[in-house]
Amino acid sequence: MPSNVEIKATVRDRKYLTQRAQELSGSDGTVVQQMDTFFKVGRGRLKLRDFLDGSGQLIFYERPDMDGPKLSNYSISPTNDPRGLGRVLSDALGQLGQVKKERRLYMVGQTRVHVDCVDGLGDFMELEVVMKENQTTEEGVTIAHQLMQDLGVKNEDLIDGAYMDLLLAKAQQNGR
């Protein structure tokens, strides 16, 4: 199963973060619209990512819910019918909810740097150090820590869990 070391953090200064990501990647990044639907499963997380252009991906992943760099194992299968697949999975498993976001993706070496604007939550960033064969988790963590420093991400900005968790907690807080 492929893996990556990832972190997620709130963004205090989107303009600064975007500028640093552009400098480090040498690109303006790629803008991607995404609607992630999370399903009820016994272990890990299962989400259907709809790119809102007729294509999508079914993604299963497992990772600990803790802040800071963490190893995530995942499996991905592409689909050309995300809406139809979403209906079938919703009927079979039930939905936890949906996350809609605009993502700007930058590649810095072997790391995907995401600058996300999440509907209902605000601005976040994710680092995904895509692990190479025979690369240790410690090497991935070192790369993540260095990029955090290069991007100006502070430890107190780190969050655990997924955007879905934050949206569910917010809804519960608001009495829904």
C-alpha positions as CSV (number, residue, x, y, z in Angstrom):
1,M,0.0,0.0,0.0
2,P,1.5,3.4,-0.9
3,S,2.1,5.8,1.9
4,N,3.0,9.4,2.7
5,V,3.9,11.5,5.7
6,E,1.5,14.4,6.1
7,I,0.7,17.3,8.2
8,K,-2.3,19.7,8.2
9,A,-2.4,23.2,9.6
10,T,-4.5,26.2,9.8
11,V,-3.3,29.1,7.7
12,R,-2.8,32.5,9.3
13,D,-1.5,34.3,6.2
14,R,-2.7,32.8,2.9
15,K,-0.8,35.3,0.8
16,Y,2.5,34.6,2.5
17,L,2.1,30.9,2.4
18,T,1.1,30.9,-1.3
19,Q,4.1,33.1,-2.1
20,R,6.5,30.8,-0.3
21,A,4.9,27.7,-2.0
22,Q,5.4,29.4,-5.4
23,E,9.0,30.2,-4.7
24,L,9.8,26.7,-3.4
25,S,8.0,24.9,-6.2
26,G,9.0,27.3,-9.0
27,S,5.4,27.3,-10.2
28,D,2.1,29.1,-9.8
29,G,0.5,25.8,-8.7
30,T,-2.6,24.0,-10.1
31,V,-6.1,24.9,-9.0
32,V,-8.4,22.0,-8.4
33,Q,-12.0,22.0,-7.3
34,Q,-12.9,19.0,-5.1
35,M,-16.0,17.6,-3.4
36,D,-15.1,14.8,-1.0
37,T,-17.9,12.6,0.3
38,F,-17.0,10.5,3.4
39,F,-18.7,7.2,4.1
40,K,-19.3,5.2,7.3
41,V,-16.7,2.4,7.5
42,G,-15.4,0.1,10.3
43,R,-11.8,1.2,10.1
44,G,-9.8,3.9,8.4
45,R,-11.6,6.4,6.2
46,L,-13.3,6.0,2.8
47,K,-13.9,9.0,0.6
48,L,-15.1,9.6,-2.9
49,R,-13.3,12.6,-4.4
50,D,-15.3,14.3,-7.2
51,F,-13.3,16.7,-9.3
52,L,-16.6,18.2,-10.5
53,D,-15.5,17.6,-14.1
54,G,-16.9,14.0,-14.5
55,S,-13.9,12.3,-13.0
56,G,-13.0,11.3,-9.5
57,Q,-11.2,8.9,-7.2
58,L,-12.3,6.5,-4.5
59,I,-9.7,6.8,-1.7
60,F,-9.3,4.6,1.4
61,Y,-6.7,5.7,4.0
62,E,-5.6,5.0,7.5
63,R,-3.6,7.4,9.6
64,P,-3.5,8.3,13.3
65,D,-5.5,11.4,14.4
66,M,-2.7,13.5,15.9
67,D,-1.1,16.8,15.0
68,G,2.3,16.9,13.4
69,P,3.8,14.6,10.8
70,K,2.1,11.2,10.6
71,L,2.3,8.2,8.3
72,S,-0.8,7.7,6.1
73,N,-1.3,4.5,4.1
74,Y,-3.8,4.7,1.2
75,S,-5.3,3.0,-1.8
76,I,-6.8,5.0,-4.7
77,S,-9.0,3.9,-7.6
78,P,-10.0,6.3,-10.4
79,T,-13.7,6.6,-11.6
80,N,-15.4,8.3,-14.5
81,D,-18.7,8.2,-12.7
82,P,-18.2,9.8,-9.2
83,R,-21.9,10.8,-8.8
84,G,-23.2,7.3,-9.6
85,L,-20.5,5.6,-7.4
86,G,-21.4,8.1,-4.7
87,R,-25.1,7.1,-4.8
88,V,-24.2,3.4,-4.5
89,L,-21.7,3.9,-1.7
90,S,-24.2,6.1,0.2
91,D,-26.9,3.5,-0.1
92,A,-24.6,0.7,1.0
93,L,-22.6,2.4,3.7
94,G,-24.2,5.7,4.6
95,Q,-22.6,9.1,4.4
96,L,-20.7,10.9,7.2
97,G,-20.8,14.2,5.2
98,Q,-19.1,16.2,2.5
99,V,-16.2,18.6,2.2
100,K,-16.0,21.1,-0.6
101,K,-12.8,22.9,-1.2
102,E,-10.7,24.8,-3.7
103,R,-7.1,23.4,-3.6
104,R,-4.0,24.9,-5.0
105,L,-1.4,22.2,-5.5
106,Y,2.4,22.8,-5.6
107,M,5.0,20.2,-6.0
108,V,8.2,20.7,-3.9
109,G,10.5,17.8,-4.5
110,Q,8.6,14.7,-3.5
111,T,6.1,16.7,-1.5
112,R,2.6,17.8,-2.5
113,V,1.9,21.2,-0.9
114,H,-1.8,22.0,-0.8
115,V,-3.2,25.4,0.0
116,D,-6.9,24.8,0.6
117,C,-9.9,27.0,1.0
118,V,-12.5,24.7,2.7
119,D,-16.2,25.8,2.5
120,G,-17.5,26.4,6.1
121,L,-14.0,26.2,7.7
122,G,-11.5,28.6,6.0
123,D,-7.9,28.3,4.9
124,F,-5.6,25.4,5.6
125,M,-2.5,23.8,4.2
126,E,-1.5,20.2,3.9
127,L,1.9,18.7,3.2
128,E,2.1,15.2,1.8
129,V,5.6,13.8,1.5
130,V,5.0,10.9,-1.0
131,M,7.3,8.2,0.3
132,K,9.7,6.5,-2.1
133,E,10.3,2.7,-2.0
134,N,12.7,1.9,0.9
135,Q,12.4,5.4,2.4
136,T,11.9,5.5,6.1
137,T,9.1,7.3,7.9
138,E,11.8,9.3,9.8
139,E,13.1,10.6,6.4
140,G,9.6,11.7,5.5
141,V,9.1,13.4,8.9
142,T,12.4,15.3,8.4
143,I,11.3,16.5,5.0
144,A,7.9,17.6,6.4
145,H,9.5,19.5,9.3
146,Q,11.9,21.3,7.0
147,L,9.1,22.3,4.6
148,M,7.0,23.5,7.6
149,Q,9.9,25.7,8.6
150,D,10.4,26.9,4.9
151,L,6.7,27.7,4.6
152,G,6.5,29.5,8.0
153,V,4.1,26.9,9.5
154,K,4.2,26.9,13.3
155,N,3.6,23.9,15.6
156,E,0.7,25.7,17.2
157,D,-1.1,25.8,13.8
158,L,-1.0,22.0,13.4
159,I,-4.3,20.1,13.5
160,D,-5.2,16.5,13.7
161,G,-7.9,14.6,11.9
162,A,-9.6,15.5,8.6
163,Y,-11.6,18.4,7.4
164,M,-14.7,16.2,7.8
165,D,-13.9,15.9,11.5
166,L,-13.7,19.7,11.8
167,L,-17.0,20.2,10.0
168,L,-18.7,17.5,12.1
169,A,-17.4,19.1,15.3
170,K,-18.5,22.6,14.1
171,A,-22.0,21.3,13.3
172,Q,-22.2,19.6,16.7
173,Q,-21.1,22.8,18.4
174,N,-23.8,24.7,16.5
175,G,-26.4,22.2,17.7
176,R,-27.0,20.5,14.4
